[in-house]
């Protein structure tokens, strides 16, 4: 049976953060934490991924705004120019309200998609689901996973290092 990693349950958020520090000090780098609420400073300790949402929203907004302005200009001044009351064909002030709406729409959609991709959602299956007590992470459990693809992974050494942290319980996570 191949192993995905070792999952351990800790008493509280403080102990979870301390366990991450202790395992980093031992040389482990491939750690994942699961908790019922956000723990201050935990993402930084785990090595949070680069922020993708703000650049994605900026790109979506720029594409939406420029695209909408181009569409309106092309429709009003190139494809179907109408001379109504002597107004210019390219009336930029008239184009702005709908362009702003599209900027907001595409920025929000791009941010939502970036959030889903960055969070690896929707995830219908993860190997951690095979551990019977994994569901406690959504109620009152503070869980930490040491992944088997960690360069320092050794079955016996990991078991000793985890036992030294004195978790509530720990178990191998089958793949």
C-alpha positions in Angstrom: 0.0 0.0 0.0 1.4 3.4 -1.0 1.3 6.2 1.5 0.2 9.8 0.7 1.6 11.1 4.0 1.1 11.1 7.8 -1.8 13.0 9.3 -1.7 14.2 12.9 -4.3 15.9 15.1 -3.3 18.5 17.6 -5.1 20.1 20.6 -5.5 23.7 19.4 -4.3 26.4 16.9 -1.3 27.3 19.0 -0.1 23.8 19.1 -0.7 23.5 15.3 1.5 26.5 14.7 4.2 25.2 17.1 4.1 21.8 15.3 4.7 23.5 11.9 7.7 25.4 13.4 9.1 22.2 14.9 8.7 20.2 11.7 10.3 23.0 9.6 13.2 23.0 12.1 13.6 19.3 11.4 13.7 20.0 7.6 10.2 19.1 6.5 8.9 21.3 3.7 5.8 19.7 2.3 3.2 20.4 5.0 -0.5 21.0 4.8 -2.7 22.2 7.6 -6.5 21.8 8.1 -8.4 23.7 10.7 -12.0 24.8 11.4 -11.0 28.5 11.1 -8.2 30.7 9.9 -5.2 30.6 12.1 -3.2 33.9 12.2 0.3 33.5 10.7 -0.2 29.8 9.7 -0.1 30.5 5.9 3.2 32.3 6.2 4.7 29.5 8.3 3.5 26.9 5.7 5.0 29.0 2.8 1.9 30.5 1.2 1.7 30.5 -2.6 2.0 33.7 -4.5 -1.1 35.9 -4.5 -2.9 35.3 -7.8 -6.2 37.0 -7.2 -5.2 40.7 -7.4 -3.3 40.3 -10.8 -6.2 38.2 -12.1 -8.8 40.8 -11.2 -6.7 43.6 -12.7 -6.2 41.6 -15.9 -9.9 40.8 -16.1 -10.9 44.4 -15.5 -8.6 45.7 -18.1 -9.7 43.2 -20.7 -13.3 43.9 -19.9 -13.0 47.7 -20.0 -10.9 47.9 -23.1 -13.0 45.2 -24.8 -16.2 47.0 -24.1 -14.9 50.4 -25.2 -13.6 48.9 -28.4 -17.0 47.1 -29.0 -19.0 50.3 -28.5 -16.6 52.3 -30.6 -16.6 49.8 -33.4 -20.4 49.5 -33.4 -21.1 53.2 -33.2 -18.3 54.7 -35.4 -17.3 52.0 -37.8 -20.1 49.5 -38.4 -23.2 51.6 -38.1 -22.4 55.3 -37.8 -25.5 57.4 -37.2 -25.6 61.2 -37.3 -28.2 62.0 -34.6 -28.5 65.7 -33.7 -24.9 66.4 -34.9 -23.3 64.3 -32.1 -20.0 62.6 -32.9 -20.0 58.9 -33.8 -17.5 58.1 -31.1 -19.2 59.6 -28.0 -16.8 58.4 -25.3 -18.9 59.8 -22.4 -21.8 57.7 -23.5 -19.6 54.6 -23.6 -18.3 54.9 -20.1 -21.2 53.6 -17.9 -21.4 50.2 -19.6 -17.6 49.9 -19.8 -17.4 50.4 -16.0 -20.0 47.8 -15.5 -18.1 45.3 -17.6 -14.9 46.1 -15.8 -16.5 45.3 -12.5 -18.1 42.1 -13.9 -15.0 40.7 -15.5 -12.8 41.6 -12.5 -15.1 39.8 -10.1 -15.4 36.7 -12.4 -11.6 36.6 -12.9 -11.1 36.9 -9.1 -13.5 34.1 -8.5 -11.9 31.8 -11.0 -8.5 32.6 -9.6 -9.8 31.8 -6.1 -11.1 28.4 -7.3 -7.9 27.5 -9.1 -5.7 28.6 -6.2 -7.8 26.7 -3.7 -7.9 23.6 -5.9 -11.6 23.7 -5.8 -13.8 21.8 -6.4 -12.0 18.9 -5.0 -14.2 15.9 -4.9 -11.6 13.5 -3.6 -8.4 13.8 -1.5 -6.5 10.9 0.0 -7.0 12.5 3.5 -10.7 11.7 3.2 -9.7 8.0 3.8 -8.8 8.8 7.4 -11.9 8.3 9.5 -11.3 11.3 11.8 -10.4 13.8 9.0 -13.9 15.3 9.1 -13.1 16.8 12.5 -11.1 19.5 10.7 -14.3 21.2 9.9 -15.6 21.1 13.5 -12.9 21.2 16.2 -9.9 19.4 14.8 -6.5 21.0 14.0 -4.8 18.6 11.6 -1.4 18.7 10.0 -0.3 16.5 7.0 3.3 15.7 6.3 3.3 14.6 2.6 5.2 11.6 1.5 6.7 13.5 -1.4 8.7 15.6 1.1 12.4 15.2 0.5 13.0 14.2 4.1 10.3 11.5 4.1 11.3 8.3 5.8 8.4 6.1 7.2 10.2 5.4 10.5 11.8 8.8 11.0 8.5 10.6 10.3 6.7 8.4 12.9 9.3 9.2 15.5 9.2 12.9 14.7 5.4 13.0 14.9 5.3 11.1 18.2 7.7 13.6 19.7 5.1 16.3 19.0 2.7 14.4 21.3 -0.4 14.8 19.0 -3.9 13.6 20.0 -3.5 10.9 17.3 -1.7 10.3 14.1 -2.1 7.9 11.2 -0.7 7.1 7.8 -2.8 8.4 4.9 -3.2 5.8 2.2 -3.1 7.0 -1.4 
